[in-house]
Amino acid sequence: TVRKSFFSERVQTQMIALQALESDYTLLRPRVTYRINDHLAAELGYLFIAGRSHSLIGQYHHNDEGWTRLEWRI
């Protein structure tokens, strides 16, 4: 996991990566969060799965997904 903040922590990035050399699969989950103000944040992310179909995670290689999220805190 690698995290980095920019612009006084208004923009936060995160990359989660998993590589299994023996089982031959890869999982990547990058995301970016932008704090619009103290109460509102927007997030954009993606889940990438790759590998052989017989591996633990690789069997889900057709299940990549992207998402957006809007969070309101009081």
Rosetta blueprint (number, residue, H / E / L):
1 T L
2 V E
3 R E
4 K E
5 S E
6 F E
7 F L
8 S L
9 E L
10 R L
11 V E
12 Q E
13 T E
14 Q E
15 M E
16 I E
17 A E
18 L E
19 Q E
20 A E
21 L L
22 E L
23 S L
24 D L
25 Y E
26 T E
27 L E
28 L E
29 R E
30 P E
31 R E
32 V E
33 T E
34 Y E
35 R E
36 I L
37 N L
38 D L
39 H L
40 L E
41 A E
42 A E
43 E E
44 L E
45 G E
46 Y E
47 L E
48 F E
49 I E
50 A E
51 G E
52 R L
53 S L
54 H L
55 S L
56 L L
57 I L
58 G H
59 Q H
60 Y H
61 H L
62 H L
63 N L
64 D L
65 E E
66 G E
67 W E
68 T E
69 R E
70 L E
71 E E
72 W E
73 R L
74 I L
